[in-house]
Amino acid sequence: MFTALHSALGIAPTDEFTNEMLDRLVEERIAERQDLDFKEKIDSKPTRPESDVKKDLCAMANSGGGVIVYGVGELPDMKDHAGKRVSAGDYSPGLEQSYRSVATAYISPPLRGVELHRVEHPEHEAVVVVVPASQQVPHMYFTEKKNATVLAAPTRNGSHSEWLSEPEIANLYRLRFQREEASSREVDEVYSKVAAKRSSDGFWGVGVAVPTYPARKDDVTERDAIMARFAAYGDPLRLEYNGAVSPATASNYRRGLKCWTFSGKQYDTQELLAYVELHENGVVTVLSRLDRETFSTGDQ
């Protein structure tokens, strides 16, 4: 994975967050940014009304996503910079569940895809929270202001949070609707392209899945395609049908235009019976003949 924390440190993607990474934040006095925030303690009760977790998550999501590091504090001589490692507080599965509940149940629309990563340390345990770049901004939450309950929409401005103005909120809604229209057009276009591959006889099923949140930041490699094949082998639905082989598990996969394709054909006639595309932007398409037994373990 590659996050705002990696970018701030100038390092390549890693599989996990480490103490070495957090130590470097302190050693190099890395500054907070719009997509990087440091906090000493993680709220042990993030669902309580006065908790700042809702505000912090909304602000980060509304400004393009980023990383919140709990367990890093400032020093008096350098505000808004990583100054020391501290203990973020006790970590438990219950805390993680509560934190995720804030993102999905206390924020509107629900902020999905928030990741919590525990970085264990004998004295300075930390929690790194990755907030996705949401396609459904603005995200808001209910709060009390002047004895009234209002919807608040915060955003990040450099290293600090501030409130979105009414024109800014209106503009974000306009952009959201434009993205939704573009996504709908993409679904229609991909559907038409894949459906055109079916023959005129028989009954066919066509499925298209377009991610709500960005699925990845780099191209889908051959290794990714191979890993998708292996994952398909263990799919519970496939195993339920006596180990039937889906197109994604077949060996006849190849590089297409900005995607990897998997095709399943009749053994003797080479008639196309099933087809899968795994796109670089996370779009997945499936085409399958429904009135024929597409594959069985005996065919391979």
N, C-alpha and C positions, 0 to 999 in steps of 0.2 A: 504494500500500500504506500501511497505517497500523499502526504497531508501538508497543511500549513506549517506544522512543526518541522517536517523534513525540509520544507522550503526555507524556513528561517535559519536552520542549521546548515543549509547548503549540502545536504547529503542525499544519496540515492534512496529509492524505495526500500522498505524493510518489511519483514513479516510481522513484527511486533514493536511495541515501544519498550525502551530499555532504560535502566538507571543511567547508563552512559550518556544517553541522549539528554536526559534531564539534568545531569551534572554539567553538561556542556552549556545548557541554557544559563546556568548560574555562573559558570566560569567566564563565559563570554558576555555576560550581562545583556542577553538578547532582549530587545525591546518588544513590548506588546504591539500588535498591529490590528488592523480591522478584522483579520481572520485568525488571530491568536490572542488568547486571554489567559492570564495567570490568576489563580486564587489560592489562598492558603488552605481553607477548609471546605470540604464538601458537606452540604447540608444533610444532616442525618434524617431529617423529616421534610423532604422536598415538596410534599403535597400540602403542607400547611399554608394557609392563605398569605402569611407574611413572608414566605420564602422567595428569594430572588431567582430561583432556578427557572421559573417560567419566563421571567424577563430576560435572563441570560440566553436561554435557548432561542426565544423569539428574535432577539436582537441579532444573534449570529446567523440564524436562518434567513432573516430578512435582508441581510447584507451579503449573501452569497455563500454562506456556510463557512466552517472553520473548525478550530480546535480550542477547547477549554481545558487547561491543565490545573488540576487541584493538587496542591502539595508544593507549590512554588510561591514564595513571598517576595515582597519588595524590601529594599533598604531605604532609610530616610534620605540618603544622599542622591538616590537615583529612582525617582518615582516612575512607574510604568515600565520597569525593567525587572528581569529575573534577578533576584538578589540573594536568595537562600532557599535551601531545601527544608521543608517542614513536613510533619505528618498530616496528611489530608484527613485523617480520622479513621474510625473503624469502618471496614468494608465488609459487606455481607450480601448474599443473594437477595435478601429483602430490600436492602438499600438500592440495589441495581433495579429491581422490579419497580420500586416506588419512583425512581428517577425516570424510567421508561414510561410509567403511567402519566407523569407530568407531561411528557412530550406528546402522548396520544390522546389523553383524556381531559387535560386541563388547557390545552392550546387548540385554537380553531383557525384554519382547518388542522387536523391532527398532523403533527410533525413526525413522520415515520423515517426509519433508517438511522436513528441516533445510536451510536456505538459507544459502549463503556469498556475501557481497557484498564485493568488493574496492573500497576507496576509495583511489585512487592519489594520491600526494603525493611531491614530490621528496625530502623528508627524513622525513616522518612518515606513511608508508603505513599504512593501517589495514584491518582485516577486521571486518565486522559479520556476526555469525551470528544468524539468526532461528530460534528453536526453537518448533515449533508447540505449540498446546494439545492434548496427546494425549488420545485417548479410551481408551487402553489402559494407563493407569497402574495399578499402580506399575511403573516401569521399573527394572531392576536390572543390576548387572554383577559379575563375579567379581573379587575382590581378595584379597590376602594379609593376614591379621591373626593375629598370635601364632603364626606358622609353620603356619597353616591357611588353606585356600582357602574363602572364604565369599562368599555373595551379599550385596551391599551395596545399600541403597535410600536414597539421599540426597534431601533436599528443600531448598528455600530457606526461610529464616526471616529476613525482612527483607533485609538486605544480605549475609547469611552463609548458609552451607550447614550442615545438620546431618543426623543420621541418623533415619530414620523408625523409630518403635517398632513392636513386633509388633502391638499393637492398631490402630495407624494403617495398617499394611500390610494387615491383615485388612479394615479398613473400605474401603480403596481397591479391593481385590478385589471386595468386595460391590457397590460403586458401578459397577465395570466390568461385572460380570455384569448388573446392572440396565439399563445402557446398551445392552448387547448384546441383551437381551430386547426393549427398546423399539425398537431398530433393526430387529430381525426382524419385529416387529409392523408397523412402518412399511412395510417391504418388502411384506408381505402385503396391507396396506391399499391401497397405491399400485398394486400388481399387479392387485388385484380391480377397482379403479376404471378402470384403463386397459383391461383385458381385456374389460370390459363394453361397450366401444365397438365391438367387432368384430361382424360379422354372423354368422349361424348357419351359413352355408355356407363352403366353402373351408378352406384351411390358413393359420393365422396364427402369427406369431412375436411374443412379448412379452418385452421386456427391461426390467429395473429396475436402476439403479445408485445406491447410497446411499454417500456418502463416509464413509470411516473417520475422517478428520480434518475439522474445520470447513472448508468450502470458501470461505466469504466472510463478511464482517462487515456487509455492507449489502445492500440490495435489488438484484435483477437489473433493470437499466434497459433501455429500448428499445435503447440503444446496445450493451449486452451481447448482446441478442438478435440484432441485426444482425451483430455481430462473430462470433457463433456460426454464422450463416448463411454468412458469407464463409469461415470456417474449414472448414465442411463441403464447400465447393466443391473444396478442395485435398486432401480425404481420399483416401489411396492406394487404399482399397477401392472407393470410388466411381469413381475413374479407371480401375481395372482392369476395370470393367464398362462400358467404352466411354462413359464420361462420364454414366452414368445419374444422374438427379436424385433426391436423397433428399428427404424431407419438410422437413428442416432447411434445404434450399436453396430451397424454394419461397417465393413471395412472399406467400402467404396465411397470415401469422402474426398473432397477436393476443394481447392481454393477458388472461390468465386469473386465477383466484384464486390469488395468491401464486406465479404461474408465467407463463411465456410458452409458447404452444402453436403448433405448426407442423402443418398438416394437408395431406395429399395426397389428391386426389379424382380419380375418373374424369372425364375432360374433358367427355363428353357427358351422363352420367347423374348426375354429382356424388356417386357412391358413394364412401364413405370407403375408401381402400386403405392409407393409412399415416398415422401420427400420432406426434408427438414433444412431450414436455413438458420445459421447462427451469425447474426450481423455484428459488426464492430461496435455499433451504438447500443447493443443490448437487445435489439428487436429479434424475436424468435418467430418463425413461421413453420407450420406443419400442414402437410397435405397427405391424406390417407384414403385409400379405397376401403369402403366400409362393407361392401357385399362380398368380399373375397377374403379368404384367410391369407393375410399378407405374408407372414413368415412363421416359421416354427423352428425349433432347435434342430430338427432333422434336415432342414434345408441348408444349413451352414456347414 
